[in-house]
Amino acid sequence: MAQLVASSLTREQELDWLALRMAPGLGARTAAKLLERFRTPQAILRASRAEIEASGVAGSVAQSISSGCAFEDAVVQQEKMLQAGASVVAISDPRYPQRLREIFDPPILLFARGRLELLESLMLGVVGTRRPTPYGLAVTERLAEDLARAGLAIVSGMARGIDTAAHRGALAASGETIAVLGCGVDLVYPSENRRLAAEIVEKGLLLSEFPMGAPAYPQNFPIRNRVISGLSLGVLVIEGAQYSGSAITARLALDQGREVFAVPGSIISKMSWGPNLLIKQGAKLVQDWNDVIVELPPEERRTLSERSQMRLFGDGEESAEAPKNENPSSPIGRQVLALLSVETATHIDDLLERSEDVSSSEVIAALFELEMLGAVRQLPGRNFVRVW
């Protein structure tokens, strides 16, 4: 699609964009064709049905556009945006990410809550299963944290499992993260991520092409996935079945000319079939954050390096974050840590049984120390895993 003339939107212009977005039956690709011909939403909405049909639009859709019936919905959208503190970024806006603009069917509008300046970031998509193993969760948080520290904005879908772990890892590093939703940005799905969504609004960015109040219908998620890959330099897949949402996102990334990365997993785990197959097909195998960075184009690597130096030395006050001290001071702590695994969770009863000549109170005290050091994480059901 040709570059459109960029300008800041007045309230009336915003209403025109919203009315175009809310026109029944009008998809992203057709809307883009109309914008290419008519240049502005206002010109499209003022055109006759015949003029719109002449652009290859079906008669019923042309009628809904020319009748102006979507303006009422547009007014409602503006009110909902005001209530939620949301804004829109039109495809004509200079803040609209250039990589996303260049895909086959970019959204004409992005609804947003949070730090809009993150749209200028260098982004990496991180996706995976909603039912991860402890290994998958540990790997995701560690890699997301390291990649965020390297200067990449972590983009994911705020779904259960790997998505949630990716956002949490980026936030733990005080890094940048963007959640691309399959519903309106005024809704939270899944509901248990309400606190995470609030933190992302404050420190990151919630983004969606779906209008305010749009429910999280199942068919929305494959549509959402093309935006995750479209925004990103590449997509990192961590756990997922062979035929899964993360596999779809990887295929979309390839179609869009993006890099595909994958974390290998156990050959006996179904959750590793997806990434292992991607690696067999040519995806870049990732063992640590640098495996991603070295595959980025030289210009992007240079930008990340410059930004990193600015963070460390820009004002003379910031310094590199010291690595965590994950070594327990007590012999019992070291003994308990040796009994735990990154790959599988261990129940506290098993720990007590395997801890020879150590009382239950000493094991519990050691676990508490290890959690404070960040060396161990407690999972539901009093299960524990070692942090990678």
HELIX and SHEET records of a PDB file:
HELIX    1   1 ARG A   11  MET A   22  1                                  12    
HELIX    2   2 ALA A   28  PHE A   38  1                                  11    
HELIX    3   3 PRO A   41  ARG A   46  1                                   6    
HELIX    4   4 ARG A   49  GLU A   53  1                                   5    
HELIX    5   5 GLY A   59  SER A   66  1                                   8    
HELIX    6   6 PHE A   71  ALA A   84  1                                  14    
HELIX    7   7 GLN A   98  ARG A  101  1                                   4    
HELIX    8   8 LEU A  116  GLU A  120  5                                   5    
HELIX    9   9 PRO A  134  ARG A  149  1                                  16    
HELIX   10  10 ILE A  162  ALA A  172  1                                  11    
HELIX   11  11 SER A  191  ASN A  193  5                                   3    
HELIX   12  12 ARG A  194  LYS A  203  1                                  10    
HELIX   13  13 ASN A  220  LEU A  231  1                                  12    
HELIX   14  14 GLY A  245  ASP A  255  1                                  11    
HELIX   15  15 LYS A  270  SER A  272  5                                   3    
HELIX   16  16 TRP A  273  LYS A  280  1                                   8    
HELIX   17  17 ASN A  290  ILE A  293  1                                   4    
HELIX   18  18 PRO A  298  PHE A  313  1                                  16    
HELIX   19  19 PRO A  331  LEU A  339  1                                   9    
HELIX   20  20 ILE A  348  ARG A  354  1                                   7    
HELIX   21  21 SER A  360  LEU A  373  1                                  14    
SHEET    1   A 9 SER A  87  ALA A  90  0                                        
SHEET    2   A 9 LEU A 109  GLY A 114 -1                                        
SHEET    3   A 9 LEU A 205  SER A 208 -1                                        
SHEET    4   A 9 THR A 177  VAL A 180  1                                        
SHEET    5   A 9 ALA A 153  SER A 156  1                                        
SHEET    6   A 9 MET A 123  GLY A 128  1                                        
SHEET    7   A 9 GLY A 234  ILE A 238  1                                        
SHEET    8   A 9 GLU A 259  ALA A 262  1                                        
SHEET    9   A 9 LYS A 284  LEU A 285  1                                        
SHEET    1   B 3 THR A 346  HIS A 347  0                                        
SHEET    2   B 3 ASN A 383  ARG A 386 -1                                        
SHEET    3   B 3 VAL A 376  LEU A 379 -1                                        
END                                                                             
